[in-house]
Amino acid sequence: MPRYRITIEYDGGPFVGWQRQDNGPSVQGVIEAAIVKLCGEQVTVTGAGRTDAGVHALGQVAHFDLEKEFAADKVRDALNHFLRPDPVAVLEAAVAAPDFHARFSASGRRYLYRILSRRPQPALERGHVWHVTHDLDADAMHHAAQALVGHHDFTTFRATECQAKSPMKTLDVLDVARAGEEIHIHAHARSFLHNQVRSMVGTLKLVGEGKWSAKDVAEALAAVDRSRCGPVAPPDGLYLTKVDY
């Protein structure tokens, strides 16, 4: 029984998230439906990260097992054929080791958050950036972000419905830089709590607006109190860019 590893790109806008749910279409669900059309097999596709509704991916990784054996390129091309017109694309497919696990074998996840900082609304990037109509101080945001890097109790930046056993996480990178009209926030860690990245971004926006200081961010983290978090950023600007193995 071969195990296949796929790398996936998708627009999260039309989906209730990665995970299959009863309240609407999911990325996992449309891929599993495409596999049925490929070979008639009902399988579970396991992803490296359970992205929320509206969150996008440039490099999500998943695995699944099939009874039948296919060339990896055929799996990629056939899935892409059956995925149309859903905004999901299989970028790569490969036969993986039997013990490979998209989630548990991962050593890190990388996210990008895009903020469009300008007065006019986006015409082409609607649903793919967080539109902020005023200027933000990216340097101040980056400076404040460094208080969050390292091994901490991230209860303040954790969704109340988060199912992780512990709020302790190690954040390896949290960089903020301006890219033209956009501000890009890069976050790297082995794993993240539910809504952690969006919670950190929403808090850093307050710094960019001059409403919070770096000290305020550090104190919010130390408080280990969800009520001390800034507003949670919308899912539109968040991308899972890469999974490390």
C-alpha positions in Angstrom: 0.0 0.0 0.0 1.9 3.1 -1.2 1.8 6.3 0.8 1.7 9.5 -1.2 2.9 12.9 -0.1 1.5 16.0 -1.8 2.2 19.7 -1.6 -0.9 21.9 -2.1 -1.7 25.5 -2.8 -5.2 26.8 -2.2 -7.4 29.9 -1.7 -9.1 29.4 1.6 -11.9 31.8 0.9 -14.5 29.3 -0.3 -13.8 26.8 2.4 -14.7 26.2 6.1 -11.0 25.4 6.6 -8.7 22.5 5.9 -10.6 20.0 8.0 -13.7 18.2 6.8 -16.8 19.5 8.5 -20.6 19.3 8.1 -21.2 23.0 7.7 -19.6 23.5 4.3 -16.8 22.5 1.8 -13.3 21.9 3.2 -10.0 21.6 1.4 -9.5 18.1 2.9 -12.9 17.1 1.6 -12.5 18.2 -2.0 -9.1 16.5 -2.2 -10.6 13.2 -0.8 -13.4 13.6 -3.4 -10.9 14.0 -6.2 -9.1 10.8 -5.0 -12.4 8.9 -5.3 -12.7 10.0 -8.9 -9.1 9.0 -9.5 -9.3 5.4 -8.2 -12.6 4.8 -6.4 -11.0 4.6 -3.0 -12.3 6.4 0.1 -9.3 7.6 2.0 -8.4 10.1 4.7 -6.0 12.9 3.6 -4.0 14.1 6.6 -2.6 17.6 6.4 0.4 19.2 8.2 -1.8 22.0 9.5 -5.5 22.6 10.0 -5.9 26.0 8.6 -9.0 27.9 9.5 -11.8 29.2 7.3 -10.5 31.8 4.9 -6.8 31.0 5.5 -4.7 30.3 2.4 -1.8 28.0 1.6 1.2 28.2 -0.7 2.8 25.0 0.6 0.5 22.8 2.7 1.7 19.2 2.9 -0.6 16.2 3.2 -0.3 12.4 2.9 -2.7 9.5 2.1 -2.5 5.8 1.4 -3.9 4.0 -1.7 -4.4 0.3 -2.4 -3.5 0.9 -6.1 -0.1 2.2 -7.1 0.3 5.1 -9.5 3.2 7.2 -10.8 3.5 10.3 -8.6 3.1 12.6 -11.6 -0.1 10.8 -12.6 -1.4 11.4 -9.0 -0.6 15.1 -9.3 -2.1 15.6 -12.7 -5.2 13.5 -12.1 -6.0 15.2 -8.8 -5.6 18.6 -10.4 -8.0 17.6 -13.2 -10.6 16.4 -10.7 -10.1 19.4 -8.4 -11.3 21.9 -11.0 -13.0 24.3 -10.6 -12.1 24.5 -6.8 -9.2 26.9 -6.1 -6.9 24.0 -5.0 -3.8 22.8 -6.8 -1.5 19.9 -6.1 2.0 21.4 -6.8 4.0 18.2 -6.2 3.3 14.5 -5.5 5.8 11.9 -4.4 5.8 8.4 -3.0 6.7 8.7 0.6 8.2 6.4 3.2 5.7 4.2 4.9 6.3 6.0 8.2 6.0 9.5 6.8 3.3 11.6 8.5 2.5 15.0 7.2 1.7 16.3 10.7 3.8 14.4 13.1 7.0 14.2 10.9 7.0 18.0 10.5 9.8 19.9 12.2 8.4 23.4 11.5 5.7 25.5 9.9 6.1 28.9 8.2 3.4 31.4 7.9 3.1 34.8 6.1 0.6 37.5 7.0 0.0 40.3 4.5 -1.4 43.7 5.5 -2.2 46.1 2.8 -1.6 49.6 4.3 -3.2 52.2 2.0 -6.4 54.2 1.8 -7.9 52.7 -1.4 -9.5 49.3 -1.0 -7.9 46.4 -2.9 -9.5 45.5 -6.2 -7.4 42.4 -7.1 -6.3 41.3 -3.7 -9.7 41.4 -1.9 -9.9 38.4 0.4 -6.1 37.9 0.2 -4.8 40.7 2.4 -5.9 42.6 5.6 -6.8 46.0 4.3 -5.8 48.8 6.7 -6.6 52.3 5.5 -3.8 54.1 7.4 -0.1 53.9 7.6 1.6 51.5 10.1 5.1 51.7 11.6 6.6 48.4 10.5 9.9 49.0 12.3 8.0 49.5 15.6 6.0 46.4 14.9 9.2 44.4 14.3 10.8 45.6 17.5 7.7 44.7 19.6 7.5 41.3 17.9 10.8 40.3 19.3 9.3 40.1 22.8 7.2 37.1 21.5 10.2 35.2 20.1 11.3 32.2 22.2 9.8 29.7 24.5 6.7 31.1 26.3 3.3 30.4 27.6 1.2 31.8 24.8 -2.2 31.7 26.6 -2.7 35.4 25.8 -2.5 34.6 22.0 -4.5 31.4 22.1 -8.1 30.9 21.0 -10.4 29.9 23.8 -11.5 26.8 21.9 -7.9 25.7 21.3 -7.5 22.0 21.9 -3.7 21.9 22.3 -2.7 20.2 25.5 -0.3 22.9 26.5 0.0 26.7 25.8 3.8 26.4 25.8 5.3 27.0 22.4 8.6 28.0 21.0 8.4 30.8 18.4 11.6 30.8 16.3 10.9 33.8 14.1 8.5 36.7 14.1 9.7 39.3 11.6 7.9 42.4 10.3 9.0 44.3 7.2 7.4 46.7 4.7 7.1 45.5 1.1 5.8 48.4 -0.9 2.3 49.1 0.1 2.2 45.9 2.2 3.5 44.9 5.6 4.7 41.3 5.7 4.8 39.4 9.0 6.8 36.1 8.9 6.2 33.6 11.7 8.2 30.3 12.0 7.7 27.6 14.7 7.6 23.9 15.1 3.8 24.3 15.7 1.3 27.0 16.6 -1.7 27.3 18.9 -5.2 27.9 17.4 -5.3 31.5 16.2 -1.9 32.2 17.6 -0.5 33.9 14.4 -3.7 36.0 13.8 -3.7 37.0 17.5 -0.1 38.2 17.4 -0.7 40.1 14.2 -3.7 41.9 15.6 -1.7 42.9 18.6 1.2 44.1 16.5 -1.2 46.2 14.4 -1.9 48.2 17.6 1.9 48.9 17.9 2.0 50.0 14.2 -0.8 52.4 14.9 1.1 53.9 17.9 -1.6 52.7 20.4 0.6 50.0 22.0 4.3 49.9 22.8 6.8 47.0 22.8 6.4 47.0 26.6 2.6 46.6 26.3 3.2 43.5 24.1 5.6 42.0 26.5 3.3 42.6 29.4 0.3 41.1 27.5 2.4 37.9 26.9 3.5 37.8 30.6 -0.1 38.2 31.8 -1.1 34.7 30.2 -4.6 36.2 29.9 -6.6 35.9 26.7 -8.4 39.2 27.5 -5.1 41.0 27.3 -4.7 40.2 23.6 -5.3 42.7 20.8 -8.0 42.1 18.2 -7.6 38.9 16.2 -6.6 39.7 12.6 -8.9 38.4 9.9 -8.0 35.2 8.1 -7.7 36.9 4.7 -4.1 37.8 5.0 -2.7 34.5 6.4 -0.8 32.0 4.3 0.8 28.7 5.3 3.9 29.1 3.1 6.0 26.0 3.9 6.2 22.9 6.1 9.7 21.8 7.2 10.7 18.2 7.5 
